[in-house]
Amino acid sequence: MYYLIIQLFKHEYKEDLFLAFTSCGIKKATFIEGFNLDKILQDEFSLFKGIIPSKQQMERYSIIIHAVVENKENVRELIDLLKESGIDLEKEDIMRIILLPTVLVKDIDQDWTLEE
């Protein structure tokens, strides 16, 4: 088991990413909207610049998506699907994918625990 974390820097790819998750069978993913700290620190922070965010302001937002995946192949399949849909992670700074080994997963669907 692995813990998958994706930092999505370009909001316009959110739907493509969610479709790829579904196609790969990655379930129970959670996404959190937040701020891209690099962009905030580069620009002057102002609470009242306008009601409709400009493209520059939209670049400040990022999405964190995380999920538990069965194996590395799920993530390789996810990357391949993204590439097939025209999202090349090696050519453009769209997202960062992080995969961590998981020590314990316990919920209604999983009972993968520490081996002693």
MMTF fields as JSON, N, C-alpha, C and O atoms, coordinates in Angstrom:
{
  "mmtfVersion": "1.0.0",
  "mmtfProducer": "UNKNOWN",
  "numBonds": 463,
  "numAtoms": 464,
  "numGroups": 116,
  "numChains": 1,
  "numModels": 1,
  "chainsPerModel": [1],
  "groupsPerChain": [116],
  "chainIdList": ["A"],
  "bondAtomList": [4, 2, 8, 6, 12, 10, 16, 14, 20, 18, 24, 22, 28, 26, 32, 30, 36, 34, 40, 38, 44, 42, 48, 46, 52, 50, 56, 54, 60, 58, 64, 62, 68, 66, 72, 70, 76, 74, 80, 78, 84, 82, 88, 86, 92, 90, 96, 94, 100, 98, 104, 102, 108, 106, 112, 110, 116, 114, 120, 118, 124, 122, 128, 126, 132, 130, 136, 134, 140, 138, 144, 142, 148, 146, 152, 150, 156, 154, 160, 158, 164, 162, 168, 166, 172, 170, 176, 174, 180, 178, 184, 182, 188, 186, 192, 190, 196, 194, 200, 198, 204, 202, 208, 206, 212, 210, 216, 214, 220, 218, 224, 222, 228, 226, 232, 230, 236, 234, 240, 238, 244, 242, 248, 246, 252, 250, 256, 254, 260, 258, 264, 262, 268, 266, 272, 270, 276, 274, 280, 278, 284, 282, 288, 286, 292, 290, 296, 294, 300, 298, 304, 302, 308, 306, 312, 310, 316, 314, 320, 318, 324, 322, 328, 326, 332, 330, 336, 334, 340, 338, 344, 342, 348, 346, 352, 350, 356, 354, 360, 358, 364, 362, 368, 366, 372, 370, 376, 374, 380, 378, 384, 382, 388, 386, 392, 390, 396, 394, 400, 398, 404, 402, 408, 406, 412, 410, 416, 414, 420, 418, 424, 422, 428, 426, 432, 430, 436, 434, 440, 438, 444, 442, 448, 446, 452, 450, 456, 454, 460, 458],
  "bondOrderList": [1, 1, 1, 1, 1, 1, 1, 1, 1, 1, 1, 1, 1, 1, 1, 1, 1, 1, 1, 1, 1, 1, 1, 1, 1, 1, 1, 1, 1, 1, 1, 1, 1, 1, 1, 1, 1, 1, 1, 1, 1, 1, 1, 1, 1, 1, 1, 1, 1, 1, 1, 1, 1, 1, 1, 1, 1, 1, 1, 1, 1, 1, 1, 1, 1, 1, 1, 1, 1, 1, 1, 1, 1, 1, 1, 1, 1, 1, 1, 1, 1, 1, 1, 1, 1, 1, 1, 1, 1, 1, 1, 1, 1, 1, 1, 1, 1, 1, 1, 1, 1, 1, 1, 1, 1, 1, 1, 1, 1, 1, 1, 1, 1, 1, 1],
  "groupList": [{"groupName": "MET", "atomNameList": ["N", "CA", "C", "O"], "elementList": ["N", "C", "C", "O"], "formalChargeList": [0, 0, 0, 0], "bondAtomList": [1, 0, 2, 1, 3, 2], "bondOrderList": [1, 1, 2], "singleLetterCode": "M", "chemCompType": "L-PEPTIDE LINKING"}, {"groupName": "TYR", "atomNameList": ["N", "CA", "C", "O"], "elementList": ["N", "C", "C", "O"], "formalChargeList": [0, 0, 0, 0], "bondAtomList": [1, 0, 2, 1, 3, 2], "bondOrderList": [1, 1, 2], "singleLetterCode": "Y", "chemCompType": "L-PEPTIDE LINKING"}, {"groupName": "LEU", "atomNameList": ["N", "CA", "C", "O"], "elementList": ["N", "C", "C", "O"], "formalChargeList": [0, 0, 0, 0], "bondAtomList": [1, 0, 2, 1, 3, 2], "bondOrderList": [1, 1, 2], "singleLetterCode": "L", "chemCompType": "L-PEPTIDE LINKING"}, {"groupName": "ILE", "atomNameList": ["N", "CA", "C", "O"], "elementList": ["N", "C", "C", "O"], "formalChargeList": [0, 0, 0, 0], "bondAtomList": [1, 0, 2, 1, 3, 2], "bondOrderList": [1, 1, 2], "singleLetterCode": "I", "chemCompType": "L-PEPTIDE LINKING"}, {"groupName": "GLN", "atomNameList": ["N", "CA", "C", "O"], "elementList": ["N", "C", "C", "O"], "formalChargeList": [0, 0, 0, 0], "bondAtomList": [1, 0, 2, 1, 3, 2], "bondOrderList": [1, 1, 2], "singleLetterCode": "Q", "chemCompType": "L-PEPTIDE LINKING"}, {"groupName": "PHE", "atomNameList": ["N", "CA", "C", "O"], "elementList": ["N", "C", "C", "O"], "formalChargeList": [0, 0, 0, 0], "bondAtomList": [1, 0, 2, 1, 3, 2], "bondOrderList": [1, 1, 2], "singleLetterCode": "F", "chemCompType": "L-PEPTIDE LINKING"}, {"groupName": "LYS", "atomNameList": ["N", "CA", "C", "O"], "elementList": ["N", "C", "C", "O"], "formalChargeList": [0, 0, 0, 0], "bondAtomList": [1, 0, 2, 1, 3, 2], "bondOrderList": [1, 1, 2], "singleLetterCode": "K", "chemCompType": "L-PEPTIDE LINKING"}, {"groupName": "HIS", "atomNameList": ["N", "CA", "C", "O"], "elementList": ["N", "C", "C", "O"], "formalChargeList": [0, 0, 0, 0], "bondAtomList": [1, 0, 2, 1, 3, 2], "bondOrderList": [1, 1, 2], "singleLetterCode": "H", "chemCompType": "L-PEPTIDE LINKING"}, {"groupName": "GLU", "atomNameList": ["N", "CA", "C", "O"], "elementList": ["N", "C", "C", "O"], "formalChargeList": [0, 0, 0, 0], "bondAtomList": [1, 0, 2, 1, 3, 2], "bondOrderList": [1, 1, 2], "singleLetterCode": "E", "chemCompType": "L-PEPTIDE LINKING"}, {"groupName": "ASP", "atomNameList": ["N", "CA", "C", "O"], "elementList": ["N", "C", "C", "O"], "formalChargeList": [0, 0, 0, 0], "bondAtomList": [1, 0, 2, 1, 3, 2], "bondOrderList": [1, 1, 2], "singleLetterCode": "D", "chemCompType": "L-PEPTIDE LINKING"}, {"groupName": "ALA", "atomNameList": ["N", "CA", "C", "O"], "elementList": ["N", "C", "C", "O"], "formalChargeList": [0, 0, 0, 0], "bondAtomList": [1, 0, 2, 1, 3, 2], "bondOrderList": [1, 1, 2], "singleLetterCode": "A", "chemCompType": "L-PEPTIDE LINKING"}, {"groupName": "THR", "atomNameList": ["N", "CA", "C", "O"], "elementList": ["N", "C", "C", "O"], "formalChargeList": [0, 0, 0, 0], "bondAtomList": [1, 0, 2, 1, 3, 2], "bondOrderList": [1, 1, 2], "singleLetterCode": "T", "chemCompType": "L-PEPTIDE LINKING"}, {"groupName": "SER", "atomNameList": ["N", "CA", "C", "O"], "elementList": ["N", "C", "C", "O"], "formalChargeList": [0, 0, 0, 0], "bondAtomList": [1, 0, 2, 1, 3, 2], "bondOrderList": [1, 1, 2], "singleLetterCode": "S", "chemCompType": "L-PEPTIDE LINKING"}, {"groupName": "CYS", "atomNameList": ["N", "CA", "C", "O"], "elementList": ["N", "C", "C", "O"], "formalChargeList": [0, 0, 0, 0], "bondAtomList": [1, 0, 2, 1, 3, 2], "bondOrderList": [1, 1, 2], "singleLetterCode": "C", "chemCompType": "L-PEPTIDE LINKING"}, {"groupName": "GLY", "atomNameList": ["N", "CA", "C", "O"], "elementList": ["N", "C", "C", "O"], "formalChargeList": [0, 0, 0, 0], "bondAtomList": [1, 0, 2, 1, 3, 2], "bondOrderList": [1, 1, 2], "singleLetterCode": "G", "chemCompType": "PEPTIDE LINKING"}, {"groupName": "ASN", "atomNameList": ["N", "CA", "C", "O"], "elementList": ["N", "C", "C", "O"], "formalChargeList": [0, 0, 0, 0], "bondAtomList": [1, 0, 2, 1, 3, 2], "bondOrderList": [1, 1, 2], "singleLetterCode": "N", "chemCompType": "L-PEPTIDE LINKING"}, {"groupName": "PRO", "atomNameList": ["N", "CA", "C", "O"], "elementList": ["N", "C", "C", "O"], "formalChargeList": [0, 0, 0, 0], "bondAtomList": [1, 0, 2, 1, 3, 2], "bondOrderList": [1, 1, 2], "singleLetterCode": "P", "chemCompType": "L-PEPTIDE LINKING"}, {"groupName": "ARG", "atomNameList": ["N", "CA", "C", "O"], "elementList": ["N", "C", "C", "O"], "formalChargeList": [0, 0, 0, 0], "bondAtomList": [1, 0, 2, 1, 3, 2], "bondOrderList": [1, 1, 2], "singleLetterCode": "R", "chemCompType": "L-PEPTIDE LINKING"}, {"groupName": "VAL", "atomNameList": ["N", "CA", "C", "O"], "elementList": ["N", "C", "C", "O"], "formalChargeList": [0, 0, 0, 0], "bondAtomList": [1, 0, 2, 1, 3, 2], "bondOrderList": [1, 1, 2], "singleLetterCode": "V", "chemCompType": "L-PEPTIDE LINKING"}, {"groupName": "TRP", "atomNameList": ["N", "CA", "C", "O"], "elementList": ["N", "C", "C", "O"], "formalChargeList": [0, 0, 0, 0], "bondAtomList": [1, 0, 2, 1, 3, 2], "bondOrderList": [1, 1, 2], "singleLetterCode": "W", "chemCompType": "L-PEPTIDE LINKING"}],
  "groupTypeList": [0, 1, 1, 2, 3, 3, 4, 2, 5, 6, 7, 8, 1, 6, 8, 9, 2, 5, 2, 10, 5, 11, 12, 13, 14, 3, 6, 6, 10, 11, 5, 3, 8, 14, 5, 15, 2, 9, 6, 3, 2, 4, 9, 8, 5, 12, 2, 5, 6, 14, 3, 3, 16, 12, 6, 4, 4, 0, 8, 17, 1, 12, 3, 3, 3, 7, 10, 18, 18, 8, 15, 6, 8, 15, 18, 17, 8, 2, 3, 9, 2, 2, 6, 8, 12, 14, 3, 9, 2, 8, 6, 8, 9, 3, 0, 17, 3, 3, 2, 2, 16, 11, 18, 2, 18, 6, 9, 3, 9, 4, 9, 19, 11, 2, 8, 8],
  "groupIdList": [1, 2, 3, 4, 5, 6, 7, 8, 9, 10, 11, 12, 13, 14, 15, 16, 17, 18, 19, 20, 21, 22, 23, 24, 25, 26, 27, 28, 29, 30, 31, 32, 33, 34, 35, 36, 37, 38, 39, 40, 41, 42, 43, 44, 45, 46, 47, 48, 49, 50, 51, 52, 53, 54, 55, 56, 57, 58, 59, 60, 61, 62, 63, 64, 65, 66, 67, 68, 69, 70, 71, 72, 73, 74, 75, 76, 77, 78, 79, 80, 81, 82, 83, 84, 85, 86, 87, 88, 89, 90, 91, 92, 93, 94, 95, 96, 97, 98, 99, 100, 101, 102, 103, 104, 105, 106, 107, 108, 109, 110, 111, 112, 113, 114, 115, 116],
  "secStructList": [7, 3, 3, 3, 3, 3, 3, 3, 7, 7, 4, 4, 4, 2, 2, 2, 2, 2, 2, 2, 2, 2, 2, 2, 6, 7, 7, 1, 7, 3, 3, 3, 3, 3, 3, 7, 2, 2, 2, 2, 2, 2, 1, 7, 7, 7, 1, 7, 1, 7, 1, 1, 7, 7, 2, 2, 2, 2, 6, 6, 3, 3, 3, 3, 3, 3, 3, 3, 3, 1, 7, 2, 2, 2, 2, 2, 2, 2, 2, 2, 2, 2, 2, 2, 6, 6, 7, 7, 6, 6, 6, 1, 7, 7, 3, 3, 3, 3, 3, 3, 3, 7, 1, 7, 3, 3, 1, 1, 1, 7, 3, 3, 7, 7, 7, 7],
  "xCoordList": [0.835, 0.0, 0.887, 1.995, 0.34, 1.061, 0.109, -1.102, 0.688, -0.068, 0.321, 1.482, -0.635, -0.414, -0.8, -1.884, 0.093, -0.165, 0.124, 1.184, -0.82, -0.624, -0.847, -1.874, 0.114, -0.028, -0.353, 0.507, -1.571, -2.001, -1.864, -2.554, -0.972, -0.699, -1.574, -1.757, -2.11, -2.935, -4.356, -4.65, -5.223, -6.621, -7.358, -8.237, -7.005, -7.742, -7.605, -8.334, -6.688, -6.493, -7.198, -7.038, -7.966, -8.619, -9.539, -9.453, -10.413, -11.363, -10.632, -11.015, -9.581, -8.797, -8.188, -8.172, -7.698, -7.084, -8.124, -7.866, -9.299, -10.353, -10.818, -11.079, -10.924, -11.301, -10.237, -10.557, -8.971, -7.884, -7.917, -7.66, -8.224, -8.367, -9.442, -9.233, -10.579, -11.687, -11.283, -11.573, -10.617, -10.203, -9.192, -9.166, -8.36, -7.343, -7.887, -7.197, -9.107, -9.684, -9.211, -9.327, -8.681, -8.26, -9.491, -10.102, -9.846, -11.07, -10.753, -9.628, -11.773, -11.693, -10.597, -9.957, -10.392, -9.43, -10.091, -11.311, -9.287, -9.763, -8.977, -7.769, -9.675, -8.925, -9.2, -10.301, -8.158, -8.195, -7.688, -6.628, -8.444, -7.996, -7.21, -7.577, -6.134, -5.309, -4.574, -4.96, -3.529, -2.748, -1.386, -0.784, -0.902, 0.443, 1.359, 1.416, 2.053, 2.842, 3.893, 4.168, 4.484, 5.474, 4.878, 5.513, 3.661, 3.008, 2.612, 2.699, 2.183, 1.799, 3.006, 2.916, 4.127, 5.325, 5.914, 6.549, 5.701, 6.215, 5.436, 6.007, 4.15, 3.278, 2.942, 3.117, 2.468, 1.983, 0.641, -0.233, 0.463, -0.789, -1.771, -1.488, -2.943, -3.974, -5.321, -5.638, -6.101, -7.386, -8.451, -9.371, -8.346, -9.423, -8.939, -9.046, -8.416, -7.97, -9.087, -8.953, -10.17, -11.266, -12.097, -11.639, -13.313, -14.213, -13.882, -13.85, -13.635, -13.306, -11.788, -11.111, -11.249, -9.796, -9.217, -9.778, -8.101, -7.407, -6.645, -6.566, -6.08, -5.284, -4.121, -3.794, -3.5, -2.388, -2.853, -2.139, -4.046, -4.565, -4.921, -4.723, -5.446, -5.782, -4.54, -4.619, -3.385, -2.147, -1.741, -0.91, -2.317, -2.017, -2.66, -2.193, -3.726, -4.444, -3.8, -3.285, -3.835, -3.4, -4.349, -5.092, -4.305, -5.165, -4.272, -3.357, -4.532, -3.849, -4.844, -5.951, -4.43, -5.266, -4.481, -3.297, -5.151, -4.456, -5.367, -6.587, -4.735, -5.473, -4.52, -3.3, -5.093, -4.329, -4.46, -5.566, -3.338, -3.36, -2.774, -1.915, -3.263, -2.833, -1.356, -0.628, -0.922, 0.451, 0.95, 0.195, 2.213, 2.824, 2.219, 2.194, 1.732, 1.143, -0.055, -0.279, -0.834, -1.967, -1.488, -2.128, -0.373, 0.159, 0.796, 0.676, 1.465, 2.026, 0.899, 1.025, -0.195, -1.347, -1.946, -2.342, -2.011, -2.509, -1.661, -2.199, -0.351, 0.568, 0.419, 0.414, 0.297, 0.115, -1.189, -1.216, -2.267, -3.552, -3.48, -4.036, -2.799, -2.636, -1.849, -2.181, -0.806, 0.011, -0.804, -0.69, -1.632, -2.493, -3.486, -3.868, -3.901, -4.857, -4.164, -4.814, -2.847, -2.119, -1.48, -1.013, -1.452, -0.846, 0.519, 0.618, 1.56, 2.914, 3.587, 3.937, 3.763, 4.303, 5.781, 6.292, 6.459, 7.884, 8.146, 9.272, 7.114, 7.31, 6.735, 7.125, 5.814, 5.15, 4.94, 4.712, 5.016, 4.861, 3.368, 2.825, 2.723, 1.28, 0.992, 0.107, 1.746, 1.509, 2.767, 3.701, 2.758, 3.815, 3.139, 2.139, 3.693, 3.142, 4.144, 5.329, 3.654, 4.489, 3.852, 2.646, 4.645, 4.145, 4.981, 6.199, 4.312, 4.999, 4.555, 3.372, 5.479, 5.065, 4.197, 4.428, 3.212, 2.28, 2.503, 2.643, 2.536, 2.78, 1.479, 1.46, 0.403, -0.848, -2.034, -2.106, -2.961, -4.234, -5.32, -5.289, -6.283, -7.379, -8.648, -8.771, -9.583, -10.907, -11.863, -11.522, -13.038, -14.039, -13.616, -13.999, -12.813, -12.386, -11.026, -10.742, -10.186, -8.809, -8.524, -9.028, -7.713, -7.187, -5.76, -5.425, -4.942, -3.536, -2.772, -2.688, -2.21, -1.591, -0.113, 0.406, 0.527, 1.952, 2.224, 1.495, 3.309, 3.747, 4.78, 5.697, 4.626, 5.521, 6.641, 7.499],
  "yCoordList": [-1.172, 0.0, 1.245, 1.261, 2.285, 3.545, 4.707, 4.6, 5.81, 7.038, 8.003, 8.398, 8.377, 9.237, 10.666, 10.92, 11.589, 13.011, 13.719, 13.53, 14.532, 15.305, 16.78, 17.155, 17.599, 19.05, 19.526, 19.484, 19.971, 20.445, 21.964, 22.674, 22.453, 23.879, 24.61, 25.823, 23.886, 24.506, 23.985, 22.838, 24.851, 24.521, 23.922, 23.078, 24.351, 23.924, 22.433, 21.909, 21.746, 20.314, 19.453, 18.232, 20.08, 19.358, 18.252, 17.115, 18.565, 17.564, 16.417, 15.257, 16.729, 15.674, 14.735, 13.518, 15.305, 14.503, 13.617, 12.442, 14.18, 13.387, 12.24, 11.142, 12.483, 11.42, 10.325, 9.138, 10.734, 9.752, 8.91, 7.707, 9.517, 8.767, 7.69, 6.537, 8.068, 7.127, 5.992, 4.827, 6.33, 5.322, 4.341, 3.175, 4.803, 3.94, 3.139, 2.27, 3.421, 2.71, 3.225, 2.525, 4.433, 5.021, 5.632, 6.552, 5.11, 5.526, 6.219, 6.175, 6.855, 7.528, 8.586, 8.786, 9.254, 10.357, 11.595, 11.752, 12.448, 13.699, 14.835, 14.726, 15.941, 17.096, 18.295, 18.487, 19.088, 20.275, 21.445, 21.36, 22.531, 23.718, 24.602, 24.77, 25.155, 26.004, 27.021, 27.304, 27.565, 28.579, 28.032, 27.282, 28.41, 28.096, 29.134, 30.278, 28.751, 29.683, 30.42, 31.591, 29.75, 30.418, 31.646, 32.7, 31.516, 32.639, 33.737, 34.92, 33.362, 34.357, 35.195, 36.418, 34.533, 35.246, 36.116, 37.132, 35.713, 36.511, 37.807, 38.843, 37.745, 38.895, 39.569, 39.002, 40.76, 41.478, 40.876, 40.714, 40.548, 39.965, 41.079, 41.966, 41.016, 42.01, 41.297, 40.498, 41.578, 40.905, 41.426, 40.688, 42.667, 43.264, 43.805, 45.004, 42.947, 43.378, 43.299, 43.86, 42.631, 42.489, 41.277, 40.355, 41.294, 40.176, 38.98, 37.849, 39.214, 38.119, 38.009, 38.965, 36.838, 36.712, 36.735, 36.133, 37.425, 37.452, 36.142, 35.33, 35.95, 34.745, 34.677, 33.605, 35.82, 35.866, 35.445, 34.729, 35.886, 35.499, 34.01, 33.346, 33.478, 32.053, 31.181, 30.068, 31.687, 30.932, 30.778, 29.932, 31.584, 31.469, 30.231, 29.737, 29.731, 28.596, 27.291, 27.179, 26.328, 24.978, 23.996, 24.346, 22.787, 21.741, 20.603, 20.192, 20.103, 18.921, 17.761, 17.839, 16.704, 15.514, 14.374, 14.187, 13.619, 12.48, 11.269, 11.384, 10.096, 8.836, 7.696, 7.827, 6.599, 5.371, 4.554, 4.368, 4.062, 3.237, 1.867, 1.718, 0.878, -0.506, -0.724, -1.346, -0.196, -0.449, 0.667, 1.571, 0.6, 1.623, 1.639, 2.679, 0.493, 0.407, 1.331, 1.881, 1.512, 2.44, 3.848, 4.545, 4.254, 5.593, 5.678, 6.702, 4.625, 4.616, 4.729, 5.451, 4.013, 4.083, 5.494, 6.001, 6.119, 7.489, 8.443, 9.267, 8.334, 9.201, 8.953, 9.9, 7.682, 7.362, 7.939, 8.471, 7.837, 8.4, 9.916, 10.482, 10.562, 12.011, 12.384, 13.345, 11.609, 11.879, 11.691, 12.48, 10.633, 10.382, 11.519, 11.794, 12.177, 13.272, 14.617, 15.662, 14.586, 15.801, 16.529, 17.658, 15.907, 16.525, 15.881, 14.791, 16.558, 16.03, 16.685, 17.865, 15.914, 16.436, 16.808, 17.538, 16.314, 16.603, 17.871, 18.369, 18.403, 19.583, 20.851, 21.953, 20.709, 21.876, 21.66, 20.534, 22.736, 22.661, 22.669, 23.684, 21.519, 21.381, 20.826, 21.309, 19.814, 19.169, 18.45, 18.223, 18.101, 17.289, 16.055, 16.162, 14.885, 13.623, 13.028, 12.892, 12.678, 12.103, 10.78, 10.719, 9.739, 8.426, 7.926, 7.782, 7.663, 7.233, 5.824, 5.503, 4.982, 3.677, 3.87, 4.779, 3.018, 3.131, 1.988, 0.833, 2.313, 1.319, 0.672, -0.522, 1.43, 0.911, 1.538, 2.758, 0.704, 1.179, 0.33, -0.897, 0.976, 0.234, 1.051, 2.148, 0.512, 1.1, -0.023, -1.2, 0.333, -0.69, -1.573, -2.74, -1.003, -1.759, -2.422, -3.412, -1.91, -2.373, -2.815, -2.242, -3.836, -4.215, -4.677, -5.842, -3.752, -4.024, -3.412, -2.189, -4.266, -3.754, -4.116, -4.814, -3.628, -3.899, -5.378, -6.115, -5.799, -7.18, -7.179, -6.358, -8.077, -8.106, -9.073, -9.237],
  "zCoordList": [0.0, 0.0, 0.0, 0.537, -0.632, -0.746, -0.485, -0.675, -0.048, 0.169, -0.942, -1.047, -1.759, -2.906, -2.563, -2.038, -2.864, -2.652, -3.97, -4.566, -4.416, -5.638, -5.316, -4.751, -5.678, -5.591, -7.001, -7.881, -7.225, -8.539, -8.57, -7.839, -9.422, -9.477, -10.496, -10.397, -11.465, -12.512, -12.404, -12.742, -11.927, -11.646, -12.833, -12.658, -14.038, -15.224, -15.526, -16.368, -14.858, -15.073, -14.021, -14.007, -13.155, -12.056, -12.574, -12.108, -13.523, -14.042, -14.729, -14.57, -15.493, -16.15, -15.122, -15.307, -14.056, -12.999, -12.314, -12.054, -12.023, -11.387, -12.28, -11.789, -13.587, -14.526, -14.568, -14.635, -14.529, -14.524, -13.249, -13.299, -12.127, -10.869, -11.023, -10.646, -11.572, -11.749, -12.684, -12.412, -13.781, -14.752, -14.174, -14.568, -13.243, -12.628, -11.458, -10.923, -11.061, -9.925, -8.579, -7.573, -8.545, -7.275, -6.63, -7.174, -5.465, -4.789, -3.466, -2.969, -2.921, -1.628, -1.579, -0.546, -2.695, -2.722, -2.131, -2.187, -1.579, -0.999, -1.609, -1.824, -1.889, -2.368, -1.481, -0.965, -1.326, -0.469, -1.305, -1.926, -1.319, -2.026, -1.068, 0.095, -1.577, -0.746, -1.581, -2.715, -1.031, -1.71, -2.07, -1.303, -3.241, -3.67, -3.024, -3.475, -2.001, -1.204, -2.027, -1.767, -3.016, -3.862, -4.535, -4.579, -5.06, -5.755, -4.777, -5.108, -3.59, -2.588, -2.19, -2.082, -1.974, -1.539, -2.645, -2.367, -3.914, -5.031, -5.199, -5.539, -4.963, -5.189, -3.874, -2.795, -3.989, -2.818, -2.423, -3.275, -1.174, -0.716, -0.394, 0.412, -1.044, -0.801, -0.746, -1.626, 0.269, 0.428, -0.528, -0.88, -0.95, -1.724, -3.07, -3.327, -3.916, -5.244, -6.269, -7.357, -5.964, -6.916, -6.573, -5.899, -7.043, -6.749, -7.628, -7.144, -8.919, -9.841, -9.913, -10.292, -9.547, -9.54, -10.951, -11.866, -11.126, -12.406, -12.576, -11.654, -13.778, -14.027, -13.043, -12.532, -12.779, -11.836, -10.441, -9.739, -10.038, -8.732, -8.709, -7.691, -9.821, -9.873, -9.725, -9.205, -10.184, -10.045, -8.583, -8.254, -7.717, -6.294, -5.671, -4.644, -6.286, -5.729, -6.165, -7.277, -5.296, -5.645, -4.971, -4.054, -5.442, -4.898, -4.433, -5.148, -3.257, -2.741, -2.808, -2.274, -3.465, -3.583, -2.95, -3.232, -2.098, -1.505, -1.45, -1.34, -1.528, -1.532, -1.186, -1.294, -0.776, -0.571, -1.845, -2.35, -2.372, -3.572, -3.255, -2.386, -3.983, -3.757, -4.073, -3.3, -5.238, -5.668, -6.572, -6.929, -6.937, -7.78, -9.171, -9.828, -9.623, -10.963, -11.111, -12.189, -10.038, -10.095, -10.457, -11.244, -9.883, -10.119, -11.502, -12.174, -11.931, -13.287, -14.319, -15.308, -14.081, -14.971, -14.97, -16.019, -13.805, -13.692, -14.531, -15.271, -14.419, -15.173, -16.668, -17.455, -17.07, -18.491, -19.032, -20.141, -18.259, -18.691, -18.839, -19.781, -17.912, -18.003, -19.26, -19.954, -19.535, -20.719, -22.0, -22.938, -22.029, -23.185, -23.415, -24.552, -22.336, -22.472, -22.727, -22.724, -22.946, -23.292, -22.127, -22.283, -20.974, -19.793, -19.572, -19.007, -20.017, -19.897, -18.706, -18.743, -17.66, -16.404, -16.491, -15.641, -17.506, -17.641, -18.446, -18.462, -19.117, -19.956, -19.353, -19.738, -18.413, -17.845, -16.351, -15.907, -15.58, -14.129, -13.776, -13.341, -13.973, -13.753, -12.365, -11.659, -11.99, -10.703, -10.241, -11.009, -8.968, -8.369, -7.783, -7.072, -8.087, -7.58, -6.595, -6.9, -5.421, -4.371, -3.949, -3.71, -3.86, -3.455, -2.284, -2.392, -1.166, 0.053, 0.443, 0.334, 0.895, 1.415, 2.654, 3.451, 2.805, 3.925, 4.904, 4.504, 6.16, 7.197, 7.664, 7.963, 7.73, 8.272, 7.556, 7.413, 7.107, 6.56, 7.176, 7.077, 7.812, 8.422, 8.249, 8.793, 7.493, 7.347, 6.957, 7.072, 6.504, 6.193, 5.015, 4.94, 4.084, 2.906, 3.078, 2.403, 3.957, 4.097, 5.523, 6.489, 5.622, 6.92, 6.72, 6.932, 6.314, 6.073, 7.227, 7.347, 8.084, 9.311, 9.351, 8.48, 10.368, 10.56, 10.688, 11.351, 10.026, 10.204, 11.323, 11.337, 12.229, 13.388, 13.163, 14.031]
}
